[in-house]
Amino acid sequence: MGLFEGKVALVTGASSGIGAALALEFARQGADVALAARREDRLARVAREVEAAGRRALVVPCDVTRDGDCERVVAAAVERFGRLDVAMANAGFGVSGRFDELTLADYRRQFEVNVFGVMRTMYAALPELRKTRGRIGITGSVSGIVPLPITSAYSASKFAVRGLALAVCDELRAEGVSVTLIEPGFVVSEIRKVDNLGRLRETAREPIPKWLLLATDAAARKIARAVARRRREVVLTFHGKFGAWAYRHFPRTVHAFAARSVGERRSRSFRPGDPPPPDRPAG
Ligand SMILES: NC(=O)c1ccc[n+]([C@@H]2O[C@H](COP(=O)([O-])OP(=O)(O)OC[C@H]3O[C@@H](n4cnc5c(N)ncnc54)[C@H](OP(=O)(O)O)[C@@H]3O)[C@@H](O)[C@H]2O)c1
């Protein structure tokens, strides 16, 4: 019997990377899945995989930065499947660049998706999750534990999400709704090929060495298990756990290394029309 047998899961950011793999993992574990993101054609592809795994899929185009979109996804899921047990607030991207190269608009764009998009998903899903004593999953980042230069926008957004998740977790406990914060570390996905405006640069290269990347389906299995067990906070990768440990115990050393690396790395920020960046944040 699967971990989510007979349940209904909603995943934002289900059109690629971690969200797509997670939608499929929920299906393998017995759930019907509502798939939300902006690219409908990509969602349709994931939906076919969910159906091939023997579960029902619903595609609902959604931009988590738009008020009302997440409510539409929840309403459509409940209309089609009759209930909602899991809401995975996973949609996100990374703005990179030094503070003095970025603008308030860059930070706002980052927060609209990574923070307010998560909150929109939670507000929309909560009434239904209260009925089922359900589960909220939030994809944070190790960048929400370890702040590094050039990633201040992304890191600040993930610190915000971490505070949100860990505080709300205790507020909802009495109602039987759990909140699980996932901090992946480096996972195979498209995130490091997406620019500061949220557009995918197909030809951008993955800057993280292969040996350091966790496979997407392995990440999805770990996330599904953590959400099923109602864990509070889970770092997925060994390097992520090590980074979090090192920062907790030796923050000054980590900051000293980070400061030195700034001088050595050229900025990765870029503007529309610029060539694709050499690498991207996140982890
Ligand atoms: N991969 C990693 O190494 C890593 C590490 C730490 C944390 N994370 C976190 O994992 C989550 C998933 O990222 P990923 O790595 O799987 O990257 P990805 O492959 O680029 O997937 C990002 C997903 O978010 C969706 N999305 C972006 N903006 C959206 C918006 N405004 N409205 C709705 N959906 C939106 C994208 O779909 P559309 O473009 O179709 O809308 C896509 O499905 C993010 O929160 C990211 O911060 C990833």
The ligand as an SDF file (V2000), in Angstrom:
LIG
                    3D

 48 52  0  0  0  0  0  0  0  0999 V2000
   17.0230   22.0320   -7.7820 N   0  0  0  0  0  0  0  0  0  0  0  0
   17.7070   22.4850   -6.7510 C   0  0  0  0  0  0  0  0  0  0  0  0
   18.9550   22.3110   -6.6730 O   0  0  0  0  0  0  0  0  0  0  0  0
   16.9840   23.1840   -5.6460 C   0  0  0  0  0  0  0  0  0  0  0  0
   17.6780   23.3860   -4.4480 C   0  0  0  0  0  0  0  0  0  0  0  0
   17.0260   24.0270   -3.4110 C   0  0  0  0  0  0  0  0  0  0  0  0
   15.7060   24.4380   -3.5400 C   0  0  0  0  0  0  0  0  0  0  0  0
   15.0620   24.2290   -4.7150 N   0  0  0  0  0  0  0  0  0  0  0  0
   13.6550   24.6790   -4.7910 C   0  0  0  0  0  0  0  0  0  0  0  0
   12.8840   23.6730   -5.4010 O   0  0  0  0  0  0  0  0  0  0  0  0
   11.7120   24.2530   -5.9690 C   0  0  0  0  0  0  0  0  0  0  0  0
   11.5010   23.6770   -7.3530 C   0  0  0  0  0  0  0  0  0  0  0  0
   12.5660   24.0970   -8.1940 O   0  0  0  0  0  0  0  0  0  0  0  0
   13.3130   23.1370   -9.2210 P   0  0  0  0  0  0  0  0  0  0  0  0
   14.6920   22.9800   -8.7450 O   0  0  0  0  0  0  0  0  0  0  0  0
   12.5080   21.9320   -9.4950 O   0  0  0  0  0  0  0  0  0  0  0  0
   13.3930   24.1090  -10.4780 O   0  0  0  0  0  0  0  0  0  0  0  0
   12.6700   24.0900  -11.9110 P   0  0  0  0  0  0  0  0  0  0  0  0
   12.9710   22.8080  -12.6110 O   0  0  0  0  0  0  0  0  0  0  0  0
   13.0830   25.3510  -12.5670 O   0  0  0  0  0  0  0  0  0  0  0  0
   11.1440   24.1250  -11.5370 O   0  0  0  0  0  0  0  0  0  0  0  0
   10.5500   25.3000  -11.0390 C   0  0  0  0  0  0  0  0  0  0  0  0
    9.0380   25.1540  -11.1350 C   0  0  0  0  0  0  0  0  0  0  0  0
    8.4250   26.3230  -10.5820 O   0  0  0  0  0  0  0  0  0  0  0  0
    7.4490   26.7710  -11.4950 C   0  0  0  0  0  0  0  0  0  0  0  0
    7.2380   28.2000  -11.3770 N   0  0  0  0  0  0  0  0  0  0  0  0
    8.1470   29.1940  -11.4370 C   0  0  0  0  0  0  0  0  0  0  0  0
    7.5490   30.3800  -11.3430 N   0  0  0  0  0  0  0  0  0  0  0  0
    6.2180   30.1410  -11.2040 C   0  0  0  0  0  0  0  0  0  0  0  0
    5.0740   30.9610  -11.0660 C   0  0  0  0  0  0  0  0  0  0  0  0
    5.1500   32.3090  -11.0590 N   0  0  0  0  0  0  0  0  0  0  0  0
    3.8600   30.3720  -10.9530 N   0  0  0  0  0  0  0  0  0  0  0  0
    3.7540   29.0270  -10.9770 C   0  0  0  0  0  0  0  0  0  0  0  0
    4.7880   28.1950  -11.1110 N   0  0  0  0  0  0  0  0  0  0  0  0
    6.0080   28.7580  -11.2260 C   0  0  0  0  0  0  0  0  0  0  0  0
    7.9720   26.3810  -12.8620 C   0  0  0  0  0  0  0  0  0  0  0  0
    6.8990   26.2060  -13.7780 O   0  0  0  0  0  0  0  0  0  0  0  0
    6.4730   27.2310  -14.9470 P   0  0  0  0  0  0  0  0  0  0  0  0
    7.7180   27.8880  -15.4540 O   0  0  0  0  0  0  0  0  0  0  0  0
    5.8040   26.3270  -15.9410 O   0  0  0  0  0  0  0  0  0  0  0  0
    5.5100   28.1680  -14.2990 O   0  0  0  0  0  0  0  0  0  0  0  0
    8.5670   25.0160  -12.5640 C   0  0  0  0  0  0  0  0  0  0  0  0
    7.5760   24.0260  -12.6260 O   0  0  0  0  0  0  0  0  0  0  0  0
   11.9460   25.7670   -5.9310 C   0  0  0  0  0  0  0  0  0  0  0  0
   11.2120   26.3130   -4.8520 O   0  0  0  0  0  0  0  0  0  0  0  0
   13.4340   25.8970   -5.6620 C   0  0  0  0  0  0  0  0  0  0  0  0
   13.7610   27.0890   -5.0160 O   0  0  0  0  0  0  0  0  0  0  0  0
   15.6600   23.6190   -5.7570 C   0  0  0  0  0  0  0  0  0  0  0  0
  1  2  1  0
  2  3  2  0
  2  4  1  0
  4  5  1  0
  4 48  2  0
  5  6  2  0
  6  7  1  0
  7  8  2  0
  8  9  1  0
  8 48  1  0
  9 10  1  0
  9 46  1  0
 10 11  1  0
 11 12  1  0
 11 44  1  0
 12 13  1  0
 13 14  1  0
 14 15  2  0
 14 16  1  0
 14 17  1  0
 17 18  1  0
 18 19  2  0
 18 20  1  0
 18 21  1  0
 21 22  1  0
 22 23  1  0
 23 24  1  0
 23 42  1  0
 24 25  1  0
 25 26  1  0
 25 36  1  0
 26 27  1  0
 26 35  1  0
 27 28  2  0
 28 29  1  0
 29 30  1  0
 29 35  2  0
 30 31  1  0
 30 32  2  0
 32 33  1  0
 33 34  2  0
 34 35  1  0
 36 37  1  0
 36 42  1  0
 37 38  1  0
 38 39  2  0
 38 40  1  0
 38 41  1  0
 42 43  1  0
 44 45  1  0
 44 46  1  0
 46 47  1  0
M  CHG  2   8   1  16  -1
M  END
$$$$
